[in-house]
């Protein structure tokens, strides 16, 4: 682990940052904002504020990051910065830390102060125009649970699972930001011996995940080595891969998920960089058998991120009742690391592009209270959960709001967070 002054726990900002904020100066996650009907602008979060990077760039305060800085930071998305590569990412973070730290009377303090906006006064928008989206299936506990649920009496894990990170290609058009409502999807349902029917899903689920955003990979047919993967990963987000389990169950054989997944994928607005997460990088689980050479990593490649999922029904929100915690777990338990996922995805020469999104797959622990989906928490509805409004849930109902949060803490380092990703279930639209 390199010595990095931007993660020093003693570092303080001249911006007022509340205690226990997800966004101290050691974090500085990237996002995008809009004011009124204006164009999207890049920003970073600091405390309860967002720092408008376009204003800093026009004032030439980011020129030392590299040539063309104005074009990079006045863009409406992170695409140009992602294409600039890791050296530019690190230089940007170091410059922003310098501009925001207390005790550094850097020229331009007044300009920086004028570029600070209250987070509640702006609209946050997606900071990345995602070219491709892949979702993995990398939690040993989740895969084992689903194997037991869907194939009772059989070996829970299929023979390939411990040899490669299983994944599927998702749709980018339905990637939405935190707070976007999710309409209950319709699809083909097969119930008993009757022919399939086209109807709203009866088994709407969430999936607690994290995602990572990439820069440009090498030109095909070159691939990314697992030990070099961090050079191509810009940062991480919270991700909810909404799932219609009954649609999925009918369609997924033999080619895997399709309409049961493609209707919505929710992202948190803030991308926490790998440099900010470096103090929380830890070894992952022991892998047996040993991965094949192209998936072998010599360094710790997991991250200690505590995660939580809550549910608030419509009745609970109307009564101002607190949301109910459904699950708590930790990203560090994931069997296949991000480095291995990226190495596998590019191992056949497939191109990795700036802004590509890779989902971790559902993150589950070893106990029921740590399962990252309703299908596990209720064992496909067989063991419904009691909810604070006096009702029960096998799967999600209309009006339910799901919120996911993530936070990192380690002795000797400042705690940082990811904010949250929320989504409320709306009733299905009228059928065709």
KEMIVEX-31705 format. One record per residue: residue in three letters; y, x, z of N, C-alpha, C in turn. Coordinates in steps of 0.1 Angstrom, whole numbers, padded with zeros to 4 digits, always signed. Layout:
// KEMIVEX-31705
ALAYXZYXZYXZ
...
END
This chain:
// KEMIVEX-31705
UNK-0012+0009+0000+0000+0000+0000+0012+0009+0000
UNK+0021+0007-0010+0033+0015-0011+0043+0011-0001
UNK+0051+0021+0004+0062+0018+0013+0073+0011+0005
UNK+0077-0001+0009+0086-0009+0001+0097-0014+0010
UNK+0110-0009+0009+0121-0013+0017+0124-0028+0016
UNK+0120-0034+0005+0123-0049+0004+0114-0057+0013
UNK+0103-0052+0018+0095-0060+0027+0096-0056+0042
UNK+0105-0047+0044+0108-0042+0058+0111-0053+0067
UNK+0104-0055+0078+0106-0066+0087+0120-0065+0094
UNK+0126-0053+0094+0139-0052+0101+0150-0056+0091
UNK+0147-0058+0079+0158-0062+0069+0163-0075+0072
UNK+0177-0076+0072+0184-0089+0074+0194-0091+0063
UNK+0196-0104+0060+0206-0108+0050+0219-0112+0056
UNK+0230-0110+0049+0243-0116+0053+0243-0131+0051
UNK+0234-0136+0043+0233-0150+0042+0226-0156+0054
UNK+0230-0167+0060+0224-0173+0071+0211-0179+0068
UNK+0200-0173+0074+0186-0178+0071+0181-0183+0084
UNK+0177-0196+0084+0172-0202+0096+0159-0195+0101
UNK+0156-0195+0114+0144-0190+0119+0132-0197+0113
UNK+0121-0190+0109+0109-0196+0104+0111-0202+0090
UNK+0122-0198+0083+0124-0202+0069+0113-0196+0061
UNK+0108-0203+0050+0099-0198+0041+0105-0187+0032
UNK+0119-0186+0032+0126-0178+0023+0135-0168+0029
UNK+0130-0159+0038+0139-0148+0042+0141-0138+0031
UNK+0149-0128+0034+0153-0118+0024+0140-0110+0019
UNK+0130-0110+0027+0118-0103+0023+0110-0111+0012
UNK+0113-0123+0010+0106-0131+0000+0113-0131-0014
UNK+0124-0138-0015+0132-0138-0028+0123-0143-0039
UNK+0118-0155-0038+0110-0161-0049+0119-0166-0060
UNK+0113-0166-0072+0121-0170-0084+0118-0184-0088
UNK+0129-0191-0093+0128-0205-0097+0138-0207-0108
UNK+0141-0220-0110+0152-0224-0120+0158-0237-0114
UNK+0171-0238-0117+0179-0250-0112+0186-0256-0124
UNK+0191-0268-0121+0200-0275-0130+0210-0283-0122
UNK+0223-0282-0126+0233-0290-0120+0237-0301-0130
UNK+0236-0314-0126+0240-0325-0135+0232-0324-0148
UNK+0239-0326-0159+0233-0325-0172+0233-0312-0178
UNK+0236-0302-0171+0237-0288-0176+0224-0282-0179
UNK+0224-0270-0185+0212-0263-0189+0206-0257-0177
UNK+0193-0254-0177+0186-0248-0167+0191-0233-0165
UNK+0191-0229-0152+0195-0215-0149+0185-0209-0139
UNK+0183-0196-0141+0174-0189-0132+0180-0187-0118
UNK+0172-0186-0108+0177-0184-0094+0166-0178-0086
UNK+0170-0174-0074+0160-0170-0063+0164-0178-0051
UNK+0154-0180-0042+0157-0187-0030+0160-0177-0018
UNK+0170-0181-0010+0173-0173+0002+0177-0183+0013
UNK+0169-0184+0023+0172-0194+0033+0173-0208+0027
UNK+0184-0215+0030+0186-0229+0025+0194-0229+0012
UNK+0196-0217+0006+0204-0216-0006+0196-0211-0018
UNK+0202-0213-0029+0196-0206-0041+0207-0198-0047
UNK+0203-0186-0052+0213-0177-0058+0212-0177-0073
UNK+0222-0181-0080+0223-0183-0094+0224-0170-0101
UNK+0213-0166-0108+0212-0153-0114+0221-0151-0126
UNK+0223-0163-0133+0232-0162-0145+0246-0158-0141
UNK+0251-0162-0130+0264-0159-0126+0265-0144-0122
UNK+0254-0139-0116+0254-0124-0113+0254-0116-0126
UNK+0246-0121-0136+0244-0113-0148+0257-0113-0156
UNK+0264-0125-0156+0277-0125-0164+0288-0116-0157
UNK+0286-0114-0144+0295-0105-0136+0291-0091-0137
UNK+0280-0088-0144+0275-0075-0146+0269-0069-0134
UNK+0265-0077-0124+0259-0072-0112+0244-0069-0113
UNK+0238-0073-0124+0224-0070-0126+0222-0060-0137
UNK+0233-0054-0142+0231-0044-0154+0222-0033-0150
UNK+0222-0028-0138+0214-0017-0134+0199-0020-0135
UNK+0195-0032-0136+0181-0036-0138+0176-0030-0151
UNK+0184-0030-0161+0180-0025-0174+0189-0031-0185
UNK+0187-0025-0197+0195-0030-0209+0191-0044-0212
UNK+0201-0052-0217+0199-0065-0220+0198-0075-0208
UNK+0202-0070-0196+0201-0078-0184+0207-0092-0185
UNK+0219-0092-0192+0226-0105-0193+0217-0115-0201
UNK+0211-0111-0212+0203-0120-0219+0191-0125-0211
UNK+0185-0115-0204+0173-0119-0196+0177-0129-0185
UNK+0187-0127-0178+0190-0136-0166+0199-0148-0169
UNK+0204-0149-0182+0211-0161-0186+0201-0170-0194
UNK+0189-0166-0195+0179-0175-0202+0176-0187-0193
UNK+0171-0198-0199+0168-0210-0191+0154-0209-0184
UNK+0146-0199-0188+0133-0198-0182+0131-0183-0179
UNK+0120-0180-0172+0117-0166-0168+0110-0158-0180
UNK+0109-0165-0191+0101-0158-0202+0106-0144-0205
UNK+0119-0142-0208+0123-0128-0211+0121-0118-0199
UNK+0122-0122-0187+0119-0113-0176+0104-0110-0175
UNK+0096-0121-0177+0082-0118-0177+0077-0109-0188
UNK+0084-0110-0199+0080-0101-0210+0085-0087-0208
UNK+0095-0085-0199+0100-0072-0197+0091-0063-0189
UNK+0081-0068-0182+0071-0060-0175+0074-0057-0160
UNK+0064-0050-0154+0064-0048-0140+0076-0039-0135
UNK+0079-0029-0143+0090-0021-0139+0103-0029-0138
UNK+0106-0038-0147+0118-0046-0146+0117-0056-0135
UNK+0105-0062-0132+0103-0071-0121+0107-0064-0108
UNK+0102-0052-0106+0105-0045-0094+0119-0041-0093
UNK+0125-0037-0104+0139-0033-0103+0148-0045-0100
UNK+0145-0057-0105+0152-0069-0103+0151-0072-0088
UNK+0139-0072-0082+0138-0075-0068+0146-0065-0059
UNK+0145-0052-0063+0152-0043-0055+0167-0045-0055
UNK+0172-0048-0067+0187-0050-0069+0191-0063-0061
UNK+0183-0074-0062+0187-0086-0055+0186-0083-0039
UNK+0177-0076-0035+0176-0073-0021+0188-0065-0016
UNK+0192-0056-0025+0204-0048-0021+0217-0057-0021
UNK+0218-0066-0030+0230-0074-0030+0230-0084-0018
UNK+0219-0087-0013+0218-0098-0002+0216-0092+0012
UNK+0214-0079+0013+0211-0074+0027+0224-0072+0035
UNK+0222-0074+0048+0234-0072+0057+0236-0057+0058
UNK+0249-0053+0060+0252-0039+0063+0254-0031+0050
UNK+0251-0037+0038+0254-0030+0026+0266-0037+0019
UNK+0277-0030+0020+0289-0035+0014+0290-0033-0001
UNK+0280-0037-0008+0279-0035-0022+0291-0042-0029
UNK+0297-0035-0039+0307-0041-0047+0302-0055-0053
UNK+0310-0065-0052+0306-0078-0058+0302-0088-0047
UNK+0304-0085-0034+0299-0094-0024+0306-0108-0026
UNK+0318-0109-0030+0325-0122-0032+0318-0129-0044
UNK+0315-0122-0054+0308-0128-0066+0295-0133-0062
UNK+0287-0126-0054+0274-0130-0050+0276-0143-0041
UNK+0285-0143-0032+0287-0154-0023+0290-0167-0032
UNK+0298-0165-0042+0302-0176-0051+0290-0181-0059
UNK+0280-0173-0061+0268-0177-0068+0258-0184-0059
UNK+0260-0185-0047+0251-0192-0037+0254-0207-0038
UNK+0243-0215-0040+0244-0229-0040+0235-0235-0030
UNK+0238-0246-0023+0229-0252-0014+0217-0258-0022
UNK+0205-0255-0016+0193-0259-0024+0193-0274-0025
UNK+0198-0282-0016+0197-0297-0017+0208-0302-0027
UNK+0217-0293-0032+0227-0298-0041+0224-0296-0055
UNK+0212-0290-0058+0208-0288-0072+0195-0294-0074
UNK+0192-0296-0087+0178-0300-0091+0170-0288-0095
UNK+0158-0287-0089+0149-0276-0093+0141-0280-0105
UNK+0139-0271-0114+0131-0274-0126+0121-0263-0128
UNK+0111-0265-0137+0101-0255-0140+0107-0243-0145
UNK+0104-0231-0139+0110-0219-0143+0103-0212-0154
UNK+0091-0217-0158+0083-0211-0168+0078-0221-0178
UNK+0080-0218-0191+0074-0225-0202+0060-0220-0204
UNK+0050-0227-0199+0036-0222-0198+0029-0223-0212
UNK+0026-0211-0218+0019-0212-0231+0004-0216-0230
UNK-0003-0211-0220-0017-0214-0218-0020-0216-0203
UNK-0030-0224-0200-0034-0228-0186-0049-0227-0185
UNK-0054-0219-0176-0068-0218-0173-0070-0221-0158
UNK-0080-0229-0155-0083-0233-0141-0097-0228-0138
UNK-0098-0220-0127-0111-0214-0123-0118-0223-0113
UNK-0130-0218-0109-0139-0225-0100-0145-0214-0091
UNK-0136-0208-0082-0139-0195-0076-0141-0195-0061
UNK-0141-0206-0055-0145-0207-0041-0160-0209-0039
UNK-0166-0200-0033-0181-0202-0030-0184-0214-0022
UNK-0175-0217-0013-0178-0229-0004-0176-0242-0012
UNK-0165-0242-0020-0163-0254-0029-0174-0256-0039
UNK-0178-0246-0046-0188-0247-0056-0201-0251-0049
UNK-0204-0246-0038-0217-0249-0031-0216-0264-0027
UNK-0205-0268-0021-0204-0282-0017-0206-0292-0029
UNK-0199-0289-0040-0200-0298-0052-0214-0297-0057
UNK-0221-0286-0057-0234-0286-0061-0243-0295-0053
UNK-0241-0295-0040-0249-0303-0031-0246-0318-0034
UNK-0233-0321-0036-0229-0335-0038-0234-0340-0052
UNK-0233-0332-0062-0235-0337-0076-0250-0335-0080
UNK-0256-0325-0074-0270-0322-0078-0279-0321-0065
UNK-0280-0332-0058-0287-0331-0045-0302-0327-0047
UNK-0307-0318-0039-0321-0314-0040-0323-0302-0049
UNK-0312-0298-0056-0313-0286-0065-0305-0275-0059
UNK-0307-0263-0065-0299-0251-0061-0284-0254-0063
UNK-0276-0254-0053-0262-0258-0055-0254-0250-0065
UNK-0256-0236-0065-0249-0228-0075-0258-0226-0088
UNK-0252-0228-0099-0259-0225-0112-0260-0209-0113
UNK-0270-0205-0121-0273-0190-0121-0262-0181-0125
UNK-0252-0186-0133-0241-0177-0137-0230-0175-0127
UNK-0230-0184-0116-0218-0185-0108-0214-0172-0101
UNK-0224-0164-0096-0221-0152-0089-0219-0140-0099
UNK-0220-0142-0111-0218-0131-0121-0205-0132-0128
UNK-0198-0143-0128-0185-0144-0135-0177-0155-0130
UNK-0164-0154-0130-0155-0165-0126-0155-0177-0136
UNK-0162-0188-0132-0162-0199-0141-0149-0205-0143
UNK-0145-0210-0155-0132-0216-0157-0132-0225-0169
UNK-0122-0233-0170-0120-0241-0182-0105-0241-0186
UNK-0103-0244-0199-0090-0244-0205-0083-0257-0203
UNK-0072-0258-0196-0065-0270-0193-0053-0272-0203
UNK-0046-0283-0201-0034-0287-0210-0021-0283-0203
UNK-0012-0277-0211+0001-0273-0205+0011-0285-0205
UNK+0009-0295-0214+0019-0305-0215+0020-0314-0203
UNK+0010-0314-0195+0011-0322-0183+0012-0314-0170
UNK+0017-0302-0171+0020-0294-0159+0034-0299-0155
UNK+0035-0303-0142+0047-0309-0137+0051-0303-0124
UNK+0064-0304-0121+0070-0298-0109+0068-0307-0096
UNK+0068-0300-0085+0068-0306-0072+0077-0319-0072
UNK+0071-0330-0066+0079-0342-0065+0077-0352-0077
UNK+0071-0347-0088+0068-0356-0099+0057-0366-0095
UNK+0059-0379-0096+0049-0389-0094+0037-0387-0104
UNK+0025-0391-0099+0013-0390-0107+0008-0404-0109
UNK+0007-0408-0122+0002-0422-0125-0013-0421-0125
UNK-0019-0431-0118-0034-0431-0118-0039-0432-0133
UNK-0047-0423-0137-0052-0423-0151-0063-0433-0154
UNK-0064-0437-0166-0075-0445-0171-0084-0436-0179
UNK-0097-0440-0180-0107-0432-0187-0120-0440-0187
UNK-0130-0434-0193-0143-0440-0193-0150-0438-0180
UNK-0155-0449-0174-0162-0448-0162-0176-0453-0164
UNK-0186-0446-0159-0200-0451-0160-0205-0454-0146
UNK-0208-0467-0144-0212-0472-0131-0225-0478-0132
UNK-0235-0472-0125-0249-0477-0126-0255-0477-0140
UNK-0262-0487-0143-0269-0488-0156-0261-0495-0167
UNK-0249-0500-0163-0240-0507-0173-0234-0497-0183
UNK-0231-0502-0194-0224-0493-0204-0210-0489-0198
UNK-0205-0477-0203-0192-0473-0197-0181-0482-0200
UNK-0171-0482-0191-0159-0491-0193-0147-0482-0193
UNK-0136-0487-0200-0124-0480-0199-0115-0487-0189
UNK-0112-0479-0178-0105-0485-0166-0098-0474-0158
UNK-0090-0478-0149-0083-0468-0140-0094-0462-0131
UNK-0092-0449-0129-0101-0441-0120-0102-0448-0106
UNK-0114-0448-0101-0116-0453-0087-0117-0441-0078
UNK-0117-0429-0083-0120-0417-0075-0110-0406-0077
UNK-0097-0410-0075-0086-0400-0077-0086-0390-0066
UNK-0085-0377-0069-0086-0367-0060-0075-0357-0062
UNK-0072-0349-0051-0064-0337-0052-0073-0325-0052
UNK-0068-0313-0056-0074-0300-0054-0064-0290-0050
UNK-0066-0285-0038-0058-0275-0032-0060-0262-0038
UNK-0050-0257-0046-0052-0244-0053-0039-0236-0052
UNK-0041-0223-0056-0030-0215-0059-0031-0211-0074
UNK-0019-0208-0080-0019-0203-0093-0012-0190-0094
UNK-0014-0182-0105-0006-0170-0107-0001-0171-0122
UNK+0011-0165-0123+0018-0164-0136+0018-0150-0141
UNK+0016-0148-0154+0014-0135-0159+0026-0130-0168
UNK+0027-0117-0170+0036-0112-0180+0027-0110-0193
UNK+0032-0103-0202+0024-0100-0215+0013-0091-0212
UNK+0001-0094-0217-0010-0085-0216-0010-0075-0228
UNK-0020-0066-0229-0020-0057-0240-0024-0065-0253
UNK-0021-0059-0264-0024-0065-0277-0039-0066-0279
UNK-0044-0077-0283-0059-0078-0286-0063-0068-0297
UNK-0075-0063-0296-0086-0068-0288-0087-0061-0274
UNK-0076-0053-0270-0077-0047-0257-0077-0057-0246
UNK-0084-0054-0235-0086-0063-0224-0079-0057-0212
UNK-0078-0064-0201-0072-0060-0189-0083-0056-0179
UNK-0082-0044-0174-0092-0039-0164-0089-0046-0151
UNK-0099-0049-0143-0097-0055-0130-0088-0047-0121
UNK-0089-0034-0121-0081-0026-0113-0066-0025-0117
UNK-0064-0029-0130-0050-0029-0135-0044-0043-0135
UNK-0051-0053-0131-0046-0067-0133-0033-0069-0126
UNK-0030-0063-0114-0018-0066-0107-0006-0061-0115
UNK-0007-0052-0125+0004-0048-0133+0008-0060-0142
UNK+0000-0070-0144+0003-0081-0153+0005-0094-0146
UNK+0004-0094-0133+0006-0107-0126+0020-0106-0119
UNK+0029-0116-0123+0042-0116-0118+0042-0122-0104
UNK+0036-0133-0102+0036-0139-0088+0027-0151-0088
UNK+0028-0158-0076+0019-0169-0073+0027-0182-0069
UNK+0021-0193-0072+0026-0206-0068+0015-0215-0062
UNK+0019-0225-0055+0010-0236-0051+0007-0245-0062
UNK-0005-0250-0063-0010-0258-0074-0019-0269-0070
UNK-0016-0281-0074-0025-0293-0072-0031-0297-0085
UNK-0044-0295-0087-0051-0298-0099-0057-0312-0097
UNK-0048-0323-0099-0053-0336-0097-0066-0339-0105
UNK-0075-0347-0100-0088-0349-0106-0092-0363-0105
UNK-0098-0369-0116-0104-0382-0116-0119-0380-0116
UNK-0125-0380-0104-0139-0376-0103-0149-0385-0111
UNK-0146-0398-0112-0155-0406-0119-0154-0404-0134
UNK-0142-0402-0139-0140-0398-0153-0147-0385-0156
UNK-0145-0376-0147-0151-0362-0148-0166-0363-0148
UNK-0172-0371-0140-0186-0371-0139-0193-0376-0151
UNK-0187-0385-0159-0192-0391-0171-0190-0381-0183
UNK-0179-0374-0183-0176-0366-0195-0180-0352-0195
UNK-0183-0346-0183-0182-0331-0182-0195-0325-0188
UNK-0206-0332-0189-0217-0325-0195-0218-0328-0210
UNK-0219-0318-0219-0222-0304-0215-0210-0294-0216
UNK-0198-0299-0219-0187-0290-0222-0177-0288-0210
UNK-0179-0296-0200-0170-0294-0188-0158-0303-0187
UNK-0149-0301-0178-0138-0310-0176-0129-0312-0188
UNK-0124-0324-0189-0115-0328-0200-0104-0338-0195
UNK-0106-0351-0198-0096-0361-0194-0096-0363-0179
UNK-0106-0360-0172-0106-0361-0158-0097-0351-0151
UNK-0092-0342-0158-0083-0331-0152-0069-0331-0159
UNK-0069-0335-0172-0057-0331-0180-0045-0340-0179
UNK-0046-0350-0170-0035-0360-0169-0023-0354-0160
UNK-0026-0345-0151-0015-0339-0143-0019-0327-0135
UNK-0011-0317-0135-0013-0305-0127+0001-0302-0121
UNK+0002-0302-0107+0015-0301-0101+0017-0287-0096
UNK+0029-0281-0098+0033-0268-0093+0044-0268-0083
UNK+0044-0259-0074+0056-0257-0065+0067-0250-0073
UNK+0079-0252-0070+0090-0247-0078+0092-0232-0077
UNK+0087-0225-0066+0091-0211-0064+0079-0202-0067
UNK+0081-0192-0074+0071-0182-0078+0073-0170-0068
UNK+0064-0168-0059+0065-0157-0050+0059-0144-0056
UNK+0066-0134-0057+0062-0122-0065+0051-0114-0057
UNK+0043-0107-0065+0033-0099-0059+0039-0088-0050
UNK+0051-0083-0053+0057-0073-0044+0060-0079-0031
UNK+0065-0092-0030+0067-0098-0017+0054-0101-0010
UNK+0043-0103-0017+0030-0105-0011+0022-0093-0007
UNK+0027-0081-0011+0020-0069-0009+0016-0067+0006
UNK+0024-0070+0016+0020-0068+0030+0008-0077+0034
UNK+0005-0087+0026-0005-0096+0030-0018-0095+0021
UNK-0018-0084+0013-0030-0081+0005-0041-0076+0013
UNK-0053-0082+0012-0065-0080+0021-0077-0079+0012
UNK-0088-0074+0018-0101-0074+0011-0106-0089+0010
UNK-0113-0092-0001-0119-0105-0002-0134-0104+0003
UNK-0141-0115+0002-0155-0116+0007-0164-0105+0000
UNK-0174-0101+0006-0184-0093+0000-0191-0100-0011
UNK-0193-0094-0023-0199-0101-0034-0213-0095-0037
UNK-0222-0105-0037-0236-0102-0040-0241-0111-0051
UNK-0247-0105-0061-0248-0091-0064-0235-0084-0068
UNK-0235-0071-0068-0222-0064-0072-0218-0069-0086
UNK-0205-0071-0088-0200-0075-0101-0203-0065-0112
UNK-0204-0070-0124-0206-0060-0135-0194-0051-0136
UNK-0196-0039-0142-0185-0029-0142-0171-0034-0146
UNK-0170-0043-0156-0157-0047-0160-0150-0057-0151
UNK-0158-0062-0141-0152-0070-0130-0151-0063-0117
UNK-0155-0051-0116-0155-0044-0103-0141-0039-0100
UNK-0137-0041-0088-0124-0036-0083-0126-0026-0071
UNK-0118-0016-0071-0119-0006-0061-0109-0008-0049
UNK-0099-0017-0051-0089-0020-0041-0091-0034-0036
UNK-0084-0036-0024-0083-0050-0019-0075-0059-0029
UNK-0080-0070-0032-0074-0078-0043-0072-0093-0038
UNK-0074-0096-0025-0071-0109-0021-0058-0110-0013
UNK-0054-0122-0009-0042-0123-0002-0044-0133+0010
UNK-0038-0130+0021-0039-0138+0033-0028-0148+0033
UNK-0031-0160+0028-0022-0171+0027-0028-0183+0034
UNK-0022-0188+0045-0026-0200+0052-0021-0212+0044
UNK-0030-0222+0042-0027-0233+0034-0030-0246+0042
UNK-0022-0256+0038-0024-0269+0045-0021-0281+0035
UNK-0029-0291+0036-0027-0303+0028-0025-0315+0038
UNK-0015-0323+0034-0012-0335+0042-0012-0348+0033
UNK-0015-0359+0039-0014-0372+0032-0005-0381+0040
UNK+0004-0388+0033+0012-0399+0039+0011-0411+0030
UNK+0005-0422+0035+0004-0434+0027+0018-0441+0026
UNK+0019-0450+0017+0031-0458+0016+0035-0464+0029
UNK+0025-0470+0036+0028-0477+0049+0033-0467+0059
UNK+0027-0455+0059+0031-0444+0069+0046-0440+0066
UNK+0049-0439+0054+0063-0434+0050+0073-0445+0054
UNK+0069-0458+0051+0078-0469+0055+0080-0470+0070
UNK+0070-0466+0077+0071-0467+0092+0077-0454+0098
UNK+0080-0444+0089+0085-0431+0093+0075-0424+0102
UNK+0062-0426+0099+0051-0420+0107+0049-0406+0101
UNK+0045-0396+0109+0042-0383+0103+0030-0383+0094
UNK+0031-0374+0084+0020-0372+0075+0008-0367+0083
UNK-0004-0370+0078-0017-0366+0084-0022-0354+0078
UNK-0026-0344+0085-0032-0332+0080-0046-0335+0076
UNK-0049-0332+0063-0063-0334+0058-0071-0321+0059
UNK-0065-0310+0056-0072-0297+0056-0063-0286+0059
UNK-0069-0275+0065-0063-0262+0066-0073-0252+0062
UNK-0068-0242+0054-0078-0232+0049-0070-0220+0046
UNK-0076-0209+0040-0069-0197+0037-0074-0192+0023
UNK-0064-0187+0015-0067-0182+0002-0076-0169+0002
UNK-0076-0162+0013-0083-0149+0014-0098-0151+0013
UNK-0103-0164+0015-0118-0166+0014-0123-0168+0000
UNK-0114-0168-0010-0118-0170-0024-0128-0158-0029
UNK-0139-0162-0034-0150-0153-0038-0145-0144-0049
UNK-0140-0150-0060-0135-0143-0071-0120-0141-0070
UNK-0115-0129-0071-0101-0126-0069-0093-0129-0082
UNK-0080-0129-0081-0071-0131-0093-0073-0119-0102
UNK-0075-0107-0097-0077-0096-0106-0090-0097-0114
UNK-0100-0102-0108-0113-0105-0115-0111-0116-0125
UNK-0104-0126-0121-0102-0138-0130-0095-0133-0143
UNK-0084-0125-0141-0076-0121-0153-0084-0111-0161
UNK-0092-0102-0155-0100-0093-0162-0111-0101-0170
UNK-0117-0111-0164-0127-0119-0172-0121-0127-0183
UNK-0109-0133-0181-0103-0141-0191-0099-0133-0203
UNK-0096-0120-0202-0092-0111-0213-0104-0102-0218
UNK-0115-0104-0212-0126-0094-0215-0132-0095-0229
UNK-0130-0106-0235-0135-0108-0249-0124-0105-0259
UNK-0112-0100-0255-0101-0097-0263-0091-0108-0264
UNK-0093-0119-0256-0083-0130-0257-0070-0125-0252
UNK-0059-0131-0258-0046-0126-0255-0040-0133-0243
UNK-0034-0125-0234-0027-0130-0223-0012-0129-0226
UNK-0004-0140-0224+0010-0140-0228+0018-0143-0215
UNK+0031-0139-0217+0041-0141-0206+0042-0156-0203
UNK+0040-0159-0190+0041-0173-0186+0028-0180-0185
UNK+0017-0174-0189+0004-0180-0188+0001-0183-0173
UNK-0005-0195-0171-0008-0200-0157-0023-0200-0155
UNK-0028-0194-0144-0042-0193-0141-0043-0200-0127
UNK-0051-0210-0126-0054-0217-0113-0066-0211-0106
UNK-0065-0210-0093-0076-0204-0086-0089-0212-0085
UNK-0088-0225-0087-0098-0234-0084-0096-0239-0069
UNK-0103-0249-0066-0101-0255-0053-0105-0245-0042
UNK-0096-0244-0032-0098-0234-0021-0104-0242-0009
UNK-0116-0239-0005-0123-0245+0006-0128-0235+0015
UNK-0128-0238+0028-0135-0230+0038-0149-0235+0041
UNK-0154-0230+0052-0168-0233+0055-0170-0245+0064
UNK-0159-0252+0069-0161-0264+0077-0153-0275+0071
UNK-0157-0287+0075-0151-0299+0068-0136-0300+0068
UNK-0130-0295+0079-0115-0296+0081-0108-0285+0072
UNK-0116-0277+0065-0110-0267+0056-0114-0269+0042
UNK-0119-0281+0038-0122-0284+0025-0110-0288+0017
UNK-0109-0283+0005-0096-0285-0003-0096-0296-0013
UNK-0105-0307-0011-0105-0318-0020-0111-0330-0012
UNK-0108-0342-0017-0113-0354-0011-0128-0356-0013
UNK-0133-0351-0024-0147-0353-0027-0155-0345-0017
UNK-0150-0334-0012-0157-0327-0001-0154-0333+0012
UNK-0142-0336+0015-0138-0341+0028-0145-0354+0032
UNK-0148-0362+0022-0155-0375+0024-0169-0375+0019
UNK-0173-0364+0013-0187-0363+0007-0189-0374-0003
UNK-0180-0374-0013-0179-0383-0024-0178-0398-0019
UNK-0170-0400-0009-0168-0413-0004-0177-0418+0007
UNK-0188-0411+0009-0199-0415+0019-0194-0415+0033
UNK-0184-0406+0036-0179-0405+0050-0164-0406+0049
UNK-0158-0418+0048-0144-0420+0046-0136-0414+0058
UNK-0124-0410+0054-0115-0405+0065-0106-0416+0070
UNK-0104-0416+0084-0095-0425+0090-0081-0420+0088
UNK-0072-0429+0084-0058-0425+0081-0049-0431+0092
UNK-0038-0425+0094-0029-0429+0105-0024-0443+0104
UNK-0024-0450+0093-0019-0464+0092-0030-0474+0095
UNK-0042-0469+0100-0053-0478+0103-0063-0481+0092
UNK-0061-0475+0080-0070-0476+0069-0079-0464+0068
UNK-0088-0464+0058-0096-0453+0056-0095-0449+0041
UNK-0099-0437+0038-0099-0432+0024-0112-0425+0021
UNK-0118-0430+0009-0128-0422+0003-0122-0413-0007
UNK-0113-0418-0015-0104-0411-0024-0090-0416-0023
UNK-0081-0411-0031-0067-0415-0030-0064-0429-0035
UNK-0055-0436-0028-0050-0449-0032-0036-0448-0037
UNK-0032-0459-0044-0018-0460-0049-0008-0459-0037
UNK+0002-0452-0039+0012-0450-0028+0010-0438-0019
UNK-0002-0432-0020-0005-0420-0012+0004-0408-0017
UNK+0010-0401-0008+0017-0388-0011+0009-0376-0006
UNK+0006-0367-0014-0001-0355-0010+0009-0344-0011
UNK+0009-0336+0000+0018-0324+0001+0010-0312+0005
UNK+0012-0301-0002+0005-0288+0001+0016-0277+0004
UNK+0012-0269+0014+0021-0258+0018+0013-0245+0020
UNK+0020-0234+0019+0014-0221+0021+0023-0211+0028
UNK+0018-0203+0036+0026-0194+0044+0018-0181+0047
UNK+0025-0170+0047+0018-0157+0050+0024-0151+0063
UNK+0016-0146+0071+0020-0139+0083+0011-0127+0086
UNK+0017-0116+0090+0009-0104+0094+0017-0096+0104
UNK+0010-0091+0114+0017-0083+0124+0026-0072+0118
UNK+0038-0070+0122+0047-0060+0117+0054-0063+0104
UNK+0052-0076+0099+0059-0080+0087+0066-0093+0089
UNK+0077-0096+0082+0083-0109+0082+0074-0119+0075
UNK+0073-0131+0081+0065-0142+0076+0073-0148+0064
UNK+0066-0151+0053+0072-0157+0042+0063-0169+0038
UNK+0069-0178+0030+0062-0190+0026+0064-0193+0011
UNK+0057-0204+0007+0058-0208-0007+0065-0221-0009
UNK+0071-0227+0002+0077-0240+0001+0066-0250+0000
UNK+0066-0260-0009+0056-0270-0009+0055-0276-0023
UNK+0044-0283-0026+0042-0291-0038+0038-0305-0034
UNK+0046-0315-0038+0043-0329-0034+0040-0337-0047
UNK+0033-0348-0045+0031-0357-0056+0026-0371-0050
UNK+0032-0382-0055+0028-0395-0050+0021-0403-0061
UNK+0010-0410-0057+0002-0417-0067+0009-0430-0070
UNK+0011-0432-0083+0016-0445-0088+0004-0453-0094
UNK+0006-0467-0095-0005-0475-0100-0007-0472-0115
UNK-0019-0475-0120-0022-0472-0134-0014-0481-0143
UNK-0010-0476-0155-0003-0484-0165-0013-0495-0170
UNK-0007-0505-0177-0015-0515-0183-0024-0509-0193
UNK-0037-0513-0194-0047-0508-0203-0044-0512-0217
UNK-0051-0504-0226-0049-0507-0241-0057-0520-0244
END
